Amino acid sequence: MIDVLLVDDHTVLRDGLKSILDDEGDIDVIGVASDGLEAIKRAEQLDPEVVLMDISMPNMNGIEATRKIVEKHDQTRVIILSMKYSKEDIYQALKAGAIGYIVKESASKEVVEAVRAAYNNRRYLSGKVDKIVIESYIQEQQERTGDNPLELLSTREREILQLVAEGKNNRDIASMLFISEKTVSTYRSRMMSKLGLDNLTELIKFAIKHDIISV
């Protein structure tokens, strides 16, 4: 049986979710609370395996309550319930230690699956939340990539960078890429200039740092 503490200041929603969960043979709502402070006290008394936690409540919000519960009860898994699903809300909830995040508009459909996932130590995010997390990750990667000096180089310049770092001379590279030695020399000079490198030693260090070659 999965012991659940249900925390929400809206009685109607809380009662509705409790009814859904109690109908499941493997889930038991062992307690309820209406704000973050009460949630902390109830968690201390009941030691639930899963807490369903509203994010916006009086006295103490769900994120702060989540942080305190997780710090004190490392076996308790917290799932956030929220009307909002902004990137900042999601980030703060997960940073506080929540293992799941459910949007209230779809909570009735997802709550049982989320509780079982949390009980088995698996992260659960509502579909809309999952989309925001993925889009945020992609954006961060794109921004990080924008600071990567390798982005300054053309495909051909990257090829030559690796071959030079591997110790091949202009003649070898020209033969491998089916271009002239003069063309290799031009690409090589342009590449060194773009990267701000002055000699082969600096180039090799750069290639190792950016995982172009291994030590």
VOLOSE-194280 format. One record per residue (C-alpha): residue in one letter; x, y, z. Coordinates in steps of 0.5 Angstrom, whole numbers, plus 500, padded with zeros to 3 digits. Layout:
N
aXYZ;...
! end
This chain:
215
m500500500;i503507498;d501512504;v500519501;l499526505;l495530501;v496538501;d492543498;d488549501;h482548496;t478543500;v474541493;l480539490;r483536496;d477532497;g476530489;l484528489;k483524495;s477520493;i481518486;l486516490;d482512495;d479508490;e486505488;g487499491;d494500492;i494507495;d492510502;v491517503;i493517510;g493525512;v491532509;a494539510;s492546508;d498549508;g506548508;l507549515;e501544517;a504539511;i511539515;k508537521;r503532518;a509529515;e513529521;q507525525;l505520519;d512519515;p508519508;e512515502;v509520497;v506528499;l502531493;m503538495;d500545492;i505550490;s501556492;m498556499;p498561505;n503561511;m508557507;n508555500;g509548497;i516550495;e519551501;a515546505;t518541500;r525543501;k524542509;i520535508;v525533503;e531535508;k528531514;h525525510;d530523505;q525517503;t519521502;r517523495;v514530493;i510531487;i508539486;l501541484;s500547481;m495551477;k502555473;y507551470;s512557468;k519555467;e521558474;d516555478;i518548475;y525550476;q524552483;a520546485;l525541482;k531544485;a527544492;g527536491;a520535488;i520528484;g514530480;y510536478;i503536476;v498541472;k492541476;e488542470;s490535468;a491532475;s485528476;k488524470;e495524472;v495523479;v495516480;e500515475;a504520478;v504517485;r506510483;a512513479;a514517485;y513511490;n518507485;n523513485;r521515478;r520523476;y513524473;l512531469;s505533466;g505533459;k505541458;v511541464;d515536460;k515540454;i517546458;v523542461;i525540454;e524546451;s528550456;y534545456;i534546448;q535553449;e540553454;q544548450;q543553444;e546559448;r552555451;t553552444;g553560442;d559561446;n563555443;p569557439;l568551435;e562554432;l566559429;l569554424;s567551418;t566544417;r572543413;e576547418;r574542423;e576537419;i583540418;l583542426;q583535428;l588532423;v593537425;a592536432;e593528431;g600530428;k598530420;n602535416;n599539410;r601533405;d598528409;i592532410;a591534402;s592527400;m586525405;l581530403;f583530396;i585538396;s591541394;e597543400;k596550398;t588550400;v590546406;s595551408;t590557407;y584553411;r589552417;s591559417;r584561417;m582556423;m588558427;s586566426;k579564428;l581561434;g586566436;l592560436;d599562435;n602555434;l601547434;t602546442;e596551443;l592548438;i593541441;k591543448;f585546444;a583540441;i584536447;k580541451;h574541446;d574533446;i576533438;i582529440;s583525446;v590524450;
! end
